[in-house]
Amino acid sequence: MIKFLDILKESNDNIFIPRRTKEEKDKKLLFRTYRKIRDYIKNGSQGDLVLRDSPIEFLPKNLTQVNGDLILDECVNLKSLPDNLTVNSDLVLMGCKNLKSLPNGLKVKGNLDLRDTNITELPPDLEFGESIYLQRTPIKKLPNNLKVNGELDLSHCKNLQSLPNGLETMNLYLRGTNIEKLPSDLKVKWGIVLYNTPLSNLSKDEIRKMIPNFKGEIYQ
């Protein structure tokens, strides 16, 4: 019996199944993404909205409420979020390389994950409920009197030269930064991580003199 594959091998005709280009695939994925957002809003914005690794560049302006997690990690084309967006759980933006700023009126009631974005500062009206993860971002400054109920992770934020006055957090991670001094009114409940910073060359006694009210652990 002659097999079909043998016929193909012996044929001089260039028989092939055409494949979609990346542009065509992205266009189809983008259509599905916006349809998913439309249906989410139509159904009352209930539950998580997961848009991970989509080619989306922006979210529609009428997406103002997410009653769950908003997952946008690795959306490398994402440039902006709508103003006055409220996320009632976690907002995950890790790996959104084209995201350089956060919108006005952003409220995140859970964790705010900004790892590997190009965020340079946090808006003064930003509201959040738990931890902020800013690892490997070019952030240059933080607002004064920043209160973080969970952890504040600034590891490998090379452009950050100092910490703001009135900063409060549960745990503070400064690994791989260029921070040389801690503000005297810094409030950290549990621990400060200082590996590979200028402060790691000081003794723990010298560091504690900078922050006399700190009673937690220092890791250097």
Secondary structure, DSSP 8 states (H G I E B T S, - for coil): ---HHHHHHH--S--------HHHHHHHHHHHHHHHHHHHHHTTSBS-EE-TT----B--TT--EEBS-EE-TT-TT--B--TT-EESS-EE-TT-TT-----TT-EESS-EE-TTS---B--TT-EESS-EE-TT----B--TT-B-SSEEE-TT-TT-----TT-EEEEEE-TT-------TT-EEEEEEE-TTSGGGGS-HHHHHHHSTT--SEEE-
